[in-house]
């Protein structure tokens, strides 16, 4: 397709046609541009951006084709092709739709509230042995992401797998025309993006529009709304169910799942136990059954199913380098996105890429190498390392300065750290090349203390709690106190990605910082002050109101500006909150100030984690309902009700109400001690600075409080009470884990160092010691000094570097 054809396709008007060129690459983000012959920039417009503002900047980088939504002066952009259309987004979508029509391959379309990206990536793993597959990279499932993804269908592709997400009515009709799926998967209907729809049923109807031309739709009959919506739309389904008659009947005992169809019965062991992963994997299995895969093939492929890798991680590397670690997957579109990310690093550093062969692309080695070489050439990177036989056989296509190795061991055999200095290095490899070994070699060994945050474990815990509340119950996640020590901004980004409903912070400046980092979720501020009202209003934060003093101060400040508030009631905690005697006065103030909207009414249980307080918790719940209902009836609408924290979610299932507040449980700490499926999120590690041997009778540390009752080996750790390792751990009360063995603290914990008894442990300076983590639970640490995990986590100093890792988010 050539640029000159766009006026007919888009009903636009060509402002300039300097040299007719083919359309090869569609661009929408001025920050992520690789200059290619045939690139076209679509000047999209939104609430916070306007692509027209960046046209001259893009022209300076070499882009010569533009689709615009307003008149611009072509004379200022000589040598360009420019077309004016009514709406650049619709032009982008129409171009992708026509491209899809040119390919008659089967396409699997996936939608639903949760699980779309996981199912898409798992299907790619399960089916890529049999098909060359085109798919969305990452979660490119939006009005912009879908056309960019579908545009990448190539003539050699045999199957497409595309997910579609919507946030308001009317969007799915456009995505359906672009994807045109022949088989559908409808995952579920949950609370994500509820605000854009009148009801869950309305949202299901809108999502169902993706399937209007499908031959079959895979779905779970146990999801009543999904089942009813497909039935009412007379869309043919292929269903599975735990509890109802279906095309595939599933019976589960532990990890064993028995599948019964009209012509087969078989049993599979799934490599997952959480409800969400089990459901997602059964969607995939049901599709394979529908496609007539033999049970033995399904079993073999399911056994090899692995977690979906996390998106790229930016890590600190050796010799002032930065590492972009994308070492588990490699395909052409993913390479383009990774290069975009590399080039968007604005540091004044050279840029290098270490790349493996792309496997199962459907292209010959020569065709593939040509496309990779073109991308590398146009990206303008400084150094290129190619690993794999395919690129090696076609090395003449690449820059003369490129280095080639047949495999990863060959590269590692010649590795010299001094070669890499003051660079940004993208590491991108297919899984079979084991590029994690390269990442490990290039990553700087931090000589100090780090808290490692496992985002995959965090999402596992989120899904664990989600599975224990009703579908309609919302989740507020507390990210106060620096995200319980784990880093508020990073956690908030993951939680926003996974569609939690609310965030809770302690102070307004915490919420403002989240807003400055593009967190758009509703945020409740638990401790508002009069001095913080400006921040609250400017950043659309929602204060907790617990007293007449703070309410009246807010009313005076607002002066008819609007604000959403959350009313705190005291039902027996006796910490903060309105009491029953003040409700008449409270509702009178609210009725007199209609610019204030009550977003929720809540209270806090005093003993949710212990069964001995259950009767009192029940009294609190009764009091809460009575007070909340009185407020709702007076103000004329019902806000959200919420009462439960993490232990309450697990123990007091009759009190879930409209929303729950998830805090410490998200981090894998279970105050009830009963839910062992939760995974620890944080691992605190430090480095052994020195090993020394002391003789029997010597003393160790300040005050000579450590005494060697025998010849001892002492390891000095790079952690102290300034890092959050309490002085209460002194003199044997604390223990750390070194090479799988416990080493007790000897002497007093210092400000920046701690000595431990490593006698009998094989250990050297520079090795790791674990303060807490999977094999040394934080609860054990807390018990040693008669405190709680909350205190251990939140006391971990912000000077301790946080490193975020995950297999799947």
C-alpha positions in Angstrom: 0.0 0.0 0.0 1.3 3.4 -1.0 0.8 6.8 0.6 -1.0 8.2 -2.5 -3.8 5.7 -1.8 -4.6 7.1 1.6 -7.0 9.8 0.3 -9.3 7.1 -1.1 -9.0 4.9 2.0 -9.5 7.6 4.6 -11.6 10.2 2.7 -8.8 12.6 3.4 -7.1 15.4 1.4 -3.5 15.1 0.4 -1.7 18.4 1.3 1.6 17.4 -0.2 3.0 14.3 -2.1 6.7 14.8 -2.7 7.6 11.2 -3.5 5.1 8.4 -3.3 6.4 5.7 -0.9 5.1 2.4 0.5 3.6 2.4 4.0 5.6 0.0 6.1 5.7 1.2 9.7 3.0 3.0 11.6 4.1 5.5 14.3 2.0 7.1 17.0 4.4 8.1 19.7 7.0 10.8 19.0 9.2 9.5 21.8 9.5 6.0 20.3 10.5 6.5 16.7 12.9 4.4 14.6 13.4 6.1 11.3 12.6 3.6 8.6 11.9 4.1 4.9 8.1 4.0 4.6 7.3 5.1 8.2 4.1 7.1 8.7 3.4 9.2 11.8 -0.3 9.6 12.8 -0.7 12.8 14.8 -3.1 11.5 17.4 -4.9 13.7 19.9 -6.0 13.0 23.5 -6.9 14.8 26.7 -3.2 15.3 27.6 -1.4 15.2 24.3 -1.5 16.4 20.7 0.8 14.7 18.2 0.7 17.8 16.0 3.0 19.5 18.4 5.8 17.1 17.5 5.7 17.1 13.7 8.6 19.4 13.2 10.7 17.5 15.8 9.9 14.2 14.0 10.8 15.8 10.6 14.2 16.7 12.0 14.8 13.0 12.8 14.0 12.0 9.2 10.3 11.1 9.3 8.8 12.2 5.9 5.2 10.9 6.0 2.4 12.4 8.2 -1.3 11.8 8.7 -2.7 15.0 10.4 -6.1 16.1 11.7 -5.6 19.9 11.1 -4.1 22.0 8.4 -0.4 22.6 8.6 1.9 24.5 6.2 3.6 22.0 3.9 6.1 24.6 2.9 7.8 24.3 6.3 8.3 20.5 5.7 9.9 20.1 2.2 10.2 16.6 0.8 7.2 15.3 2.8 4.0 13.4 2.2 1.1 14.9 4.2 -2.6 14.0 4.3 -5.3 15.8 6.3 -8.0 13.5 7.6 -11.0 14.1 9.9 -9.6 12.0 12.7 -6.0 10.5 12.6 -7.0 7.6 15.0 -9.8 6.5 12.7 -7.4 6.7 9.7 -5.0 4.4 11.6 -7.7 2.0 12.4 -9.0 1.9 8.9 -5.6 1.2 7.5 -5.2 -1.7 9.8 -8.7 -3.0 9.0 -7.8 -3.1 5.2 -4.6 -4.8 6.0 -6.4 -7.5 8.0 -8.8 -8.1 5.1 -5.9 -9.0 2.9 -5.0 -12.0 5.1 -7.4 -14.9 5.3 -5.7 -16.7 8.2 -7.7 -17.8 11.2 -7.6 -15.3 14.1 -8.3 -15.9 17.8 -9.8 -12.8 19.4 -9.7 -12.5 23.2 -11.6 -10.2 25.5 -12.9 -10.0 29.1 -12.1 -8.2 32.2 -9.0 -10.2 33.3 -6.6 -12.7 31.9 -6.5 -11.5 28.3 -2.7 -11.0 28.1 -1.8 -14.2 30.0 -4.1 -16.3 27.8 -2.7 -14.7 24.6 0.9 -15.4 25.7 0.1 -19.0 26.8 -1.7 -19.8 23.5 1.4 -18.5 21.7 3.5 -20.9 23.7 1.1 -23.8 23.2 0.5 -23.3 19.4 3.7 -21.8 18.1 5.1 -25.3 17.3 2.4 -25.7 14.7 1.9 -22.1 13.4 3.7 -19.0 12.6 1.8 -16.6 14.8 1.1 -12.8 14.8 0.0 -11.4 18.1 -0.1 -8.2 20.2 3.2 -7.4 21.9 2.7 -7.1 25.6 -0.8 -5.7 26.3 -1.2 -3.7 23.1 -5.0 -4.1 23.3 -6.3 -0.6 23.1 -7.8 1.6 20.3 -4.2 2.4 19.3 -2.5 -0.8 20.3 -4.7 -3.2 18.3 -4.3 -1.5 14.9 -0.5 -1.3 15.5 -0.5 -5.0 16.3 -2.7 -6.2 13.4 -0.6 -4.1 11.0 2.2 -6.5 11.8 0.5 -9.6 10.2 2.9 -10.8 7.5 2.2 -13.0 4.5 4.0 -15.9 6.1 1.8 -15.8 9.3 -0.6 -18.8 9.6 -2.5 -17.7 12.8 -3.3 -14.5 14.6 -3.9 -14.1 18.4 -5.1 -10.7 19.4 -6.5 -9.4 22.7 -8.9 -6.4 22.8 -9.7 -4.2 25.8 -12.3 -1.4 26.0 -13.2 1.2 28.6 -16.4 2.7 27.1 -19.2 1.8 24.8 -18.6 1.9 21.0 -14.9 1.0 21.2 -15.3 -2.8 20.6 -17.1 -2.3 17.2 -14.0 -0.6 15.8 -11.7 -3.2 17.3 -13.8 -6.0 15.9 -13.5 -4.6 12.4 -9.7 -4.5 12.7 -9.2 -7.9 14.3 -12.1 -9.8 12.6 -11.6 -12.9 14.8 -12.8 -16.3 13.5 -12.6 -17.9 17.0 -13.2 -16.0 20.2 -12.3 -16.4 23.9 -14.4 -14.5 26.4 -12.5 -14.7 29.7 -14.8 -13.2 32.4 -16.6 -10.0 33.5 -15.2 -8.2 36.5 -15.0 -4.6 37.9 -12.2 -3.3 35.6 -13.4 -0.1 33.8 -16.8 -0.3 35.3 -17.2 3.5 35.2 -17.6 3.5 31.4 -20.6 1.2 31.5 -24.1 1.3 33.1 -23.8 -2.2 34.6 -21.7 -5.4 34.3 -24.4 -6.7 31.8 -23.9 -3.6 29.6 -20.2 -4.1 29.7 -20.6 -7.8 28.7 -22.8 -6.9 25.8 -20.2 -4.3 24.5 -17.3 -6.8 24.8 -19.4 -9.5 23.1 -19.4 -7.4 19.9 -15.9 -8.7 19.3 -17.4 -12.1 18.4 -20.2 -11.1 16.0 -18.5 -13.0 13.1 -16.8 -15.8 15.0 -17.5 -19.5 14.2 -17.2 -20.3 17.9 -16.5 -18.6 21.2 -14.6 -20.4 24.1 -16.0 -19.4 27.5 -16.8 -20.7 31.0 -20.5 -21.4 31.5 -20.0 -20.8 35.3 -19.7 -17.1 34.5 -23.5 -16.4 34.3 -23.2 -12.9 32.7 -20.9 -14.2 30.0 -23.1 -17.2 29.3 -26.3 -15.2 29.1 -24.8 -12.5 27.0 -23.5 -14.9 24.3 -26.9 -16.8 24.4 -28.9 -13.6 23.9 -26.6 -12.5 21.1 -27.1 -16.0 19.4 -23.3 -16.3 19.1 -22.2 -20.0 18.9 -20.2 -21.0 21.9 -17.9 -23.8 22.9 -18.1 -23.9 26.7 -16.4 -25.5 29.7 -17.7 -25.7 33.3 -16.9 -26.9 36.7 -20.6 -27.0 37.8 -22.9 -27.1 34.7 -23.4 -29.0 31.5 -20.9 -27.9 28.9 -18.9 -29.0 25.9 -16.0 -29.6 28.2 -16.8 -30.7 31.8 -14.0 -30.2 34.3 -13.7 -31.9 37.7 -10.8 -30.8 39.9 -9.1 -32.4 42.9 -6.1 -30.4 44.0 -3.9 -29.9 40.9 -5.5 -32.8 39.1 -8.2 -31.8 36.6 -10.4 -34.3 34.7 -11.7 -33.2 31.3 -14.8 -34.9 29.7 -16.0 -34.1 26.2 -18.4 -35.9 23.9 -15.7 -38.1 22.6 -12.8 -38.1 25.0 -11.9 -38.2 28.7 -8.4 -37.3 30.1 -6.7 -36.0 33.2 -4.1 -33.2 33.4 -1.9 -31.9 36.2 -1.8 -28.1 35.9 1.4 -26.3 36.9 -0.7 -23.7 38.8 -2.9 -23.7 41.9 -4.3 -20.1 42.1 -7.9 -19.7 40.8 -7.0 -17.2 38.1 -4.2 -19.2 36.6 -6.3 -22.4 36.6 -9.2 -20.7 34.9 -6.9 -19.1 32.3 -5.2 -22.4 31.5 -8.5 -24.2 31.1 -9.6 -21.6 28.6 -6.4 -22.5 26.6 -7.0 -26.3 27.0 -10.6 -25.9 25.8 -9.5 -24.1 22.7 -7.0 -26.9 22.0 -9.8 -29.4 22.5 -11.9 -27.4 20.0 -9.0 -27.4 17.5 -8.9 -31.3 17.8 -5.5 -31.6 19.5 -5.0 -35.0 21.0 -5.1 -35.2 24.8 -1.5 -36.5 24.9 -0.3 -33.4 22.9 -2.3 -31.1 25.2 -0.8 -32.8 28.3 2.7 -32.5 26.9 2.3 -28.8 26.0 0.6 -27.9 29.3 3.5 -29.5 31.2 5.9 -27.1 29.5 3.7 -24.0 30.0 5.7 -21.3 31.8 5.0 -18.0 33.4 4.6 -15.1 31.1 7.8 -13.1 31.2 7.7 -9.6 32.7 8.2 -6.6 30.5 11.7 -5.2 30.2 13.6 -4.4 33.4 16.1 -1.5 33.7 19.0 -2.6 35.9 22.2 -1.1 37.1 25.2 -2.6 35.2 28.9 -2.9 35.6 31.2 0.1 34.8 28.4 2.8 34.9 26.4 0.8 32.3 22.6 0.4 32.4 21.1 -2.9 31.4 17.7 -3.3 29.7 17.0 -6.9 30.4 14.6 -8.5 27.9 16.3 -11.8 28.0 13.4 -14.2 27.7 11.7 -13.5 24.4 12.5 -12.3 20.9 10.3 -11.6 17.8 10.3 -8.9 15.2 7.7 -6.6 16.7 9.0 -7.2 20.2 12.5 -6.2 18.9 11.0 -3.0 17.5 9.4 -2.1 20.9 12.6 -3.0 22.8 14.6 -0.7 20.4 12.1 2.0 21.0 12.7 1.6 24.7 16.5 1.6 24.2 16.5 4.8 22.1 14.1 6.5 24.6 16.8 6.3 27.3 18.0 9.9 27.2 21.3 9.5 29.1 24.4 10.6 27.3 25.7 7.1 26.9 26.5 4.9 23.9 23.9 2.3 23.0 24.5 -1.3 22.4 22.2 -4.3 21.6 23.0 -8.0 22.3 20.5 -10.0 20.2 19.8 -13.6 19.6 18.4 -15.2 16.5 14.6 -14.9 16.2 13.1 -18.4 16.1 9.9 -19.6 14.5 9.4 -16.4 12.5 8.1 -18.1 9.3 10.8 -16.2 7.4 13.9 -17.7 5.8 17.2 -16.9 7.5 18.1 -14.5 4.7 14.7 -12.6 4.9 14.8 -12.4 8.6 18.4 -11.2 8.7 17.6 -8.5 6.2 14.7 -7.2 8.3 16.8 -7.3 11.5 19.7 -5.6 9.8 17.4 -2.8 8.5 16.1 -2.2 12.0 19.6 -2.1 13.5 20.8 0.2 10.8 17.9 2.6 11.2 18.0 2.7 15.0 21.4 4.3 15.0 22.8 2.2 17.8 26.6 2.3 18.5 27.4 -1.4 18.9 25.7 -4.7 17.9 26.4 -8.2 19.1 24.6 -11.0 17.2 24.3 -14.5 18.8 23.1 -17.4 16.8 23.9 -19.2 13.5 21.2 -17.6 11.3 22.6 -14.0 11.6 26.1 -15.4 11.5 25.5 -16.9 8.1 24.3 -13.5 6.9 26.8 -11.3 8.6 27.5 -9.4 5.4 24.1 -7.7 5.8 25.1 -6.1 9.1 27.5 -3.3 10.0 31.2 -4.2 9.6 31.7 -3.4 13.3 29.1 -6.0 14.5 30.3 -9.0 16.5 29.0 -12.5 15.8 28.9 -15.6 18.0 27.3 -19.0 17.2 25.8 -19.4 20.7 25.7 -17.9 24.2 28.6 -20.1 25.7 30.9 -18.8 22.9 30.0 -15.2 23.8 30.6 -15.8 27.5 33.9 -17.6 26.9 35.4 -14.3 25.5 33.5 -11.9 27.8 35.7 -9.1 29.1 34.0 -6.7 31.6 36.3 -3.8 30.6 34.8 -3.8 27.1 31.5 -2.5 28.5 31.7 1.0 30.0 29.2 3.9 30.2 26.7 2.3 27.9 23.0 1.5 27.8 22.8 -2.2 26.8 19.7 -3.9 25.5 19.8 -7.7 26.0 17.1 -9.4 24.0 17.1 -13.1 23.3 14.8 -16.1 22.6 14.4 -18.3 25.7 16.5 -21.2 24.4 19.6 -18.9 24.2 19.6 -18.5 28.0 20.4 -14.8 27.8 19.8 -14.5 31.6 23.5 -15.7 31.9 24.6 -12.6 29.9 22.4 -10.4 32.0 23.9 -11.8 35.2 27.4 -11.2 33.8 26.7 -7.6 33.0 24.6 -6.6 36.0 26.6 -4.8 38.7 27.0 -6.7 42.0 25.6 -4.2 44.5 28.1 -3.9 47.4 25.4 -3.2 50.0 21.9 -4.0 51.0 19.0 -4.4 48.6 15.3 -5.3 49.0 14.3 -7.5 46.2 10.6 -7.1 45.3 9.0 -10.0 43.5 6.2 -8.5 41.4 5.1 -11.9 40.2 4.5 -12.9 43.9 2.7 -9.6 44.5 0.3 -10.3 41.6 -0.2 -13.9 42.8 -1.2 -12.5 46.3 -3.5 -10.0 44.7 -5.3 -12.7 42.7 -5.4 -14.9 45.9 -7.4 -12.2 47.7 -9.5 -11.5 44.6 -10.5 -15.1 44.5 -11.9 -14.8 48.1 -14.2 -11.9 47.7 -17.4 -11.6 45.6 -16.9 -10.5 42.0 -18.7 -7.2 42.7 -16.6 -6.3 45.7 -13.9 -3.7 44.9 -10.4 -3.7 46.2 -8.6 -0.7 47.7 -4.8 -1.4 48.0 -2.9 0.5 50.7 0.4 1.8 49.4 1.1 4.0 52.4 4.4 4.0 54.2 6.4 3.7 51.0 4.3 0.8 49.9 5.0 -1.1 53.2 8.7 -0.6 52.5 8.5 -1.9 48.9 8.3 1.3 46.9 4.9 3.1 46.4 5.3 4.2 42.8 6.5 0.9 41.4 3.8 -1.0 43.2 1.1 1.5 42.2 2.1 1.0 38.5 1.7 -2.8 38.8 -1.6 -2.4 40.6 -2.9 0.0 38.1 -1.9 -2.4 35.3 -3.9 -5.1 37.1 -7.0 -2.9 37.6 -7.4 -2.6 41.3 -10.2 -0.1 42.1 -8.6 2.3 44.7 -5.3 3.1 46.3 -4.9 4.3 49.8 -2.0 6.5 51.1 -1.3 8.1 54.4 -0.6 11.7 53.3 -1.4 14.0 50.5 2.2 14.3 49.3 2.3 10.6 48.7 -0.8 10.8 46.5 0.6 13.8 44.6 3.8 11.9 43.9 1.8 9.0 42.5 -0.2 11.4 40.3 3.1 12.9 39.0 4.1 9.4 38.0 1.0 8.8 35.9 -1.1 6.9 38.4 -4.7 7.6 37.5 -6.6 5.3 40.0 -8.8 7.0 42.6 -6.6 7.6 45.7 -7.9 8.0 49.3 -5.7 10.1 51.6 -6.0 8.8 55.2 -4.5 11.8 57.1 -5.5 15.0 55.3 -4.5 18.3 56.9 -5.6 21.8 56.2 -2.2 22.6 54.7 -2.6 19.7 52.2 -6.0 20.8 50.8 -4.4 22.5 47.8 -2.6 19.3 46.9 -5.8 17.3 47.4 -7.8 19.4 45.0 -5.0 19.9 42.4 -4.3 16.2 42.1 -7.9 14.9 42.5 -7.1 13.1 45.7 -9.9 12.0 48.0 -9.5 12.7 51.7 -10.6 10.6 54.6 -12.9 12.7 56.8 -13.0 11.6 60.4 -13.9 14.7 62.4 -16.0 17.9 62.3 -12.9 20.0 62.5 -11.4 18.6 59.3 -14.7 18.6 57.5 -15.5 22.2 58.3 -12.0 23.3 57.3 -12.5 21.5 54.0 -15.8 23.1 53.4 -14.3 26.6 54.0 -11.4 25.8 51.7 -13.5 24.4 48.8 -15.7 27.5 48.4 -18.0 25.4 46.1 -15.2 23.5 44.4 -16.2 19.8 44.2 -14.4 17.0 46.2 -15.0 13.3 46.9 -14.5 12.3 50.5 -14.5 9.1 52.5 -16.3 9.2 55.9 -14.5 7.3 58.8 -16.8 6.0 61.5 -15.7 4.9 65.0 -17.4 1.6 65.8 -15.1 0.5 68.6 -11.5 1.0 67.5 -11.6 4.4 69.3 -8.8 5.9 67.2 -10.4 8.1 64.6 -13.9 8.6 63.3 -17.4 10.0 63.7 -19.5 8.6 66.5 -23.2 7.7 66.3 -24.2 10.8 68.3 -22.8 13.1 65.7 -24.5 11.7 62.6 -27.4 14.2 62.4 -24.9 17.1 62.5 -22.7 15.3 59.9 -25.5 14.7 57.4 -26.8 18.3 57.8 -23.3 19.6 56.8 -23.2 17.2 53.8 -26.7 18.2 52.7 -25.8 21.9 52.9 -22.6 21.3 50.9 -23.6 19.3 47.8 -20.3 20.0 46.2 -18.9 17.3 48.5 -19.6 13.7 47.3 -19.3 10.9 49.7 -17.3 8.2 47.9 -17.4 5.7 50.7 -18.2 5.1 54.3 -15.9 2.9 56.3 -14.7 1.8 59.7 -11.9 -0.3 61.1 -12.1 -3.5 63.1 -10.1 -3.7 66.3 -9.4 -7.5 66.2 -10.0 -8.9 62.7 -7.0 -11.2 62.9 -8.0 -13.2 66.0 -11.0 -15.5 66.5 -11.3 -14.5 70.1 -12.4 -11.0 69.0 -15.0 -12.3 66.5 -18.0 -11.4 68.7 -16.7 -7.9 69.1 -16.1 -7.7 65.3 -19.7 -8.7 64.8 -20.9 -5.9 67.1 -18.7 -3.5 65.2 -20.2 -4.6 61.8 -23.7 -4.2 63.2 -23.0 -0.7 64.4 -21.2 0.1 61.2 -24.2 -0.9 59.0 -26.6 1.0 61.2 -24.6 4.2 61.1 -23.7 3.9 57.4 -27.3 3.2 56.4 -28.5 6.3 58.4 -26.0 8.5 56.5 -27.0 7.0 53.1 -30.7 7.5 53.8 -30.2 11.1 54.8 -28.0 12.2 51.9 -30.1 10.3 49.3 -27.5 7.9 47.8 -25.5 4.9 48.9 -21.7 5.3 48.9 -19.4 2.3 49.0 -19.2 0.5 52.3 -15.9 -1.0 53.5 -14.8 -2.5 56.8 -12.2 -5.2 56.3 -8.4 -5.2 56.2 -6.2 -8.1 55.0 -6.9 -10.5 57.9 -10.6 -9.6 57.8 -10.8 -10.4 54.1 -9.6 -13.9 54.8 -11.6 -14.6 58.0 -14.8 -12.5 58.1 -16.3 -13.3 54.7 -19.8 -12.0 55.7 -18.4 -8.5 56.0 -16.9 -7.9 52.5 -19.6 -5.2 51.7 -18.8 -3.1 48.6 -15.0 -2.9 49.0 -12.1 -4.3 51.1 -8.8 -2.7 52.0 -5.8 -4.9 51.1 -2.5 -4.0 52.9 0.0 -6.3 54.4 -1.5 -9.4 52.9 -0.5 -8.2 49.4 3.1 -8.6 50.5 2.6 -12.2 51.5 2.3 -11.6 55.2 -0.8 -13.4 56.7 -1.6 -12.2 60.2 -4.0 -15.1 60.6 -1.2 -17.7 60.1 -3.6 -20.0 58.2 -3.1 -19.1 54.5 0.2 -20.7 53.4 -0.6 -20.1 49.7 0.5 -16.5 50.0 3.9 -15.8 48.6 6.5 -13.5 50.3 7.1 -10.4 48.1 10.1 -8.8 49.7 13.5 -10.4 50.2 16.0 -8.3 52.1 19.6 -9.2 51.3 23.0 -7.8 52.2 26.6 -8.4 51.3 29.3 -9.9 53.5 31.9 -7.2 53.7 34.6 -9.2 55.5 35.3 -12.6 57.0 37.6 -12.7 60.1 38.7 -15.4 62.6 38.7 -14.6 66.3 40.2 -16.6 69.1 38.4 -18.1 72.1 38.0 -15.4 74.8 38.0 -12.4 72.3 35.2 -9.9 72.4 33.3 -8.5 69.4 31.6 -5.1 68.8 30.7 -2.1 70.8 30.7 -2.5 74.5 32.6 -5.8 74.0 29.1 -7.3 74.3 29.9 -10.2 71.9 32.0 -12.9 73.5 33.8 -15.8 71.7 33.2 -18.9 73.8 35.3 -20.8 71.2 37.4 -20.1 68.2 34.9 -18.4 65.8 34.5 -17.2 62.2 32.8 -13.8 62.1 31.1 -12.4 59.0 30.6 -8.6 59.0 27.4 -7.7 57.1 26.8 -4.4 55.3 23.6 -3.7 57.2 22.8 -1.9 60.4 20.0 -0.1 62.3 20.2 2.9 59.8 19.0 0.4 57.2 16.2 -0.8 59.4 17.9 -3.9 61.0 16.9 -3.1 64.6 19.4 -3.0 67.5 17.0 -5.3 69.2 18.5 -8.1 67.1 21.8 -7.7 69.0 23.5 -10.5 71.0 22.0 -13.5 69.4 18.3 -12.5 69.2 18.6 -12.0 65.4 19.7 -14.5 62.8 20.5 -14.3 59.1 20.7 -17.0 56.4 24.1 -17.6 54.8 24.3 -20.4 52.2 21.2 -22.0 53.6 22.4 -22.0 57.2 21.4 -19.7 60.1 24.0 -17.4 61.5 23.2 -15.6 64.8 24.1 -12.0 65.4 27.0 -11.6 67.7 27.6 -8.4 69.6 25.6 -5.2 69.1 24.0 -4.2 65.8 25.9 -1.1 64.6 24.6 1.8 62.5 25.8 0.4 59.2 27.2 -3.0 60.0 26.3 -6.2 61.9 28.5 -9.1 62.9 27.2 -12.7 62.8 28.7 -16.0 63.8 29.5 -17.9 60.6 31.5 -20.7 62.3 31.1 -23.9 60.2 29.6 -22.2 57.2 31.5 -22.2 53.9 31.4 -18.5 53.0 33.6 -15.8 51.5 33.5 -12.0 51.5 31.3 -10.6 48.8 28.7 -13.4 49.1 25.0 -12.7 50.1 23.3 -13.0 53.4 19.5 -13.1 53.6 17.9 -11.0 56.3 14.4 -12.2 55.5 12.7 -13.8 52.5 11.2 -17.1 51.3 13.5 -19.3 53.4 13.6 -17.1 56.4 10.1 -15.7 56.8 9.7 -12.1 58.0 7.3 -13.4 60.7 10.2 -15.4 62.2 12.3 -12.2 62.3 9.4 -10.2 63.9 8.8 -12.9 66.6 12.5 -12.7 67.7 12.0 -9.2 68.9 8.3 -9.4 69.9 7.1 -7.1 67.1 5.0 -7.5 63.9 6.0 -7.9 60.2 4.5 -4.4 59.5 7.2 -2.8 61.6 10.0 -4.8 60.0 8.9 -3.9 56.5 8.1 -0.2 57.0 11.3 0.3 59.0 13.5 -0.8 56.1 15.2 2.4 55.2 14.6 4.2 51.9 18.4 4.2 51.4 18.1 0.4 50.9 18.0 0.0 47.1 14.8 -1.6 45.8 15.3 -4.1 42.9 12.1 -5.2 41.1 12.0 -8.6 39.6 9.3 -10.8 38.2 8.5 -13.7 35.9 4.9 -12.6 35.3 2.9 -9.5 36.1 
